[in-house]
């Protein structure tokens, strides 16, 4: 029975991708919580005993996120995984229409987008960009004297702090949307980021196959 069960499964997320995912997820959560404590130590004192602890944890997880993101980008290039995760093709733009119709319950099917749909690709691409922005603005706020020129180029420290704060809320929104869509798609999608596997025929009834092309060859 176990053998039959395994034969009906396919690998969706290799171990390396799952590790990058959970390290990044934990880091973003910890950075968000400690960031709110630093922003408002009285209002968010339930998350930390004191400001020093929050700052210490904030920078630990900042460096963890930096190195994990670099590792994820390296894997994306070496394994050519960028074809699956980055929103950069004209086909992704065209596919947004069918995806919107599907999520608005106006259509019961959609083209087989590959591993990720164009909405997921767009969100993951924006997450990479937001991480870069948070790292830059975070270092400016951490080293205001050394990076004063950078702060002035962005409009001053108030603007830098506002950018950092707004991006934090965008991260929260992305996480909420990401979790909701995974749950909406079904538990196998959520479990695949834990055990790496998903049923071979999962959602086959709503995916319309389209001819294999060189452009879509990397979308497994």
N, C-alpha and C positions, 0 to 999 in steps of 0.2 A: 504493500500500500504506500509506504514511504517513497519507494522508487518511482511508482506511478505519479505520486504527487510532485516529486522533483522534476519528472519529465515534462510536466505541464507548466513549469516555471521557466523564466528566462532572466538572465542577469540584466538589471537596469542600472544599478549604481555599483561600480567596483569599490572595494574597501577604501582605497585612497580618496575617492570622491566623498564617501560617507564621513571619513575623518575630517576632511576639509570643511564639509558642511556643518558638522556638529561643533567643531572648534570655532568656526566663524559665528555660529548661532549663539553659543554660550558667551563668546567675547562681546557680541553686540548687545546681548541682554545685560551683561555686567557693566559694560560701558554706559548703557542707558541709565541703569539704576544709580551707579556712582556719579554719573554726570548730573542727574537731578539733585543728588545730595550736595554736590559742589555748587550747583546753581542756587539751591534753596535749602541750606542745612537744617533749618528749623522745620520747614514743612515736610521734609523727607527724612527726618532723623530716624524713622523706624527701620530704614535700610542700612544704617551704619552707626557705629558707636561714636565716631568722631570724624572730623574733617580730614585729619592726617591719614586715617585708614582709607577713606574714600579716595583721596588723591593717589595713595600708594596703589590701590587696586585698579584705579582708572588707568594709570600708566602701565601697569603690568599687562592688563588686557589689551591696551592699545598696541603694545609691541607684539603681543601674541597675534592680534588681528593683522598687523602689518606683515609679519612673516608668513602667516597662513594664507593671506591674500596673494603674496608673491609666489608661494608654492602652488596655489590654485591657478594662477596665470601661467606659471611654468608648465604645469600639467596640461592646461588648455592649449598651449602652443605645441608641446611635444606630442601629445596624443591627438592633436587636431580636433579637440573637443570644442573649440571655438565655433565650429559649424553648428553644434547643438545648442549652445548657450547664448551666443551674441546676436543681437538684433542689428543686422547690417545688410541683409539682402533685400532687394526690391520685392522678392517673393514674400518676405515677412510682412512688408507693408500691405501688400495685396491681400494676404491671409487675414489681416485684422478684421476685415469686413465680415467674413464668414464666422470668425470667432465671436464677434460682438452679437451677431444674429443668434448664434448657438446659446450664449449665456443670457440672452434676453428671452430665451424660450420661443423664438420665432422660427427656429429650425431644429430638427431632431438629429441632424447629422452634420458633420464637418469634414473637410479633407484630412487625410492623414498627415499631420504636420511633422511627424517624426517624434523624437524623444520629448521635446518641449514645444508647446504651442507659441505663437508669436507674442502673446501677452506675457507669458513667462520669460521669454527671451528679452523682451523690453524691460521687464522689472529687474532681471539679473544684470543686464547691461547698466541700468541706472544705479544699481547697488554698487557695482565696481566704481562708477564715477563718484558716487556719494562717499564711499570709503576714502578715496583720494582727497576729496574736499575736506572731509573731517580730519584727516591726518594733517593736512596743511594748516587749516585753521586751528587745530588743537595745538600744534607746535608753536604757532604764533602766540597763542594765549599763554602757553607754558614758558616761552622765552620772549617776552615782550620787548626787552631791550635789544637783544641780538637780532630779532626779526621785526624791528620797528618799521623798516622800509617796506617790508611786505604788507604790514598792517595798513600803512598809509596808502599803498597802492590799491588796496581793496576798499578804501574809504574810511579807515580808522578802526580802532579796537571795538567800538560799539557795533559797527557793521560786521566785523569778524565774529564777534560773540553772537550776534543775531543770526548770521549764516549757520554757525555751529549749532545753535539751538533749533533752528528750523529744520535742518537736515536730520537732527535727532528725531523729530516728530515724523519726518518722512520715513525714517527707518521703522518706527513703530507702525505706521500705516502699512508699509510693505510687508512687515511680519504678519500683521492681522489679515491682510488680503491673501498672503501666501498660505497661511494655515487654513483659512476658510476654503480656498479653492482646492487644496489637497483633500480636506474633509468632504467637500462637495463631490469630488471626483470618485471618492471611495476609499475605504481603509487600505486596500492593497497599495495604493499610491503612497500613503503615509508610511506603511510598513516597509515599503521598498527602500526607504532611507535608513532603515534599521537593519534589515536582513539582506538588502541589496537586490531582492528578486521580486518579480511581479508575474502574474499569470500571462501566458503567451497570448491568449485570446481576450485579454482584458480590454473592454470597450471596443472590441472589433466591430460590434453591431452599429456603432455610431461613426466609425471612421471610414471615409470613402477613399479607397486606394487611388493613387494617381501614378502615372508613369514614372519610373525611376530615371533620374537625370543626373548628370555630373554634379549639378549644384546641390542636389538633395542626397547624394551618395553618403555623406557623412552623418545624416540624420537617422540614427538607428533607434 
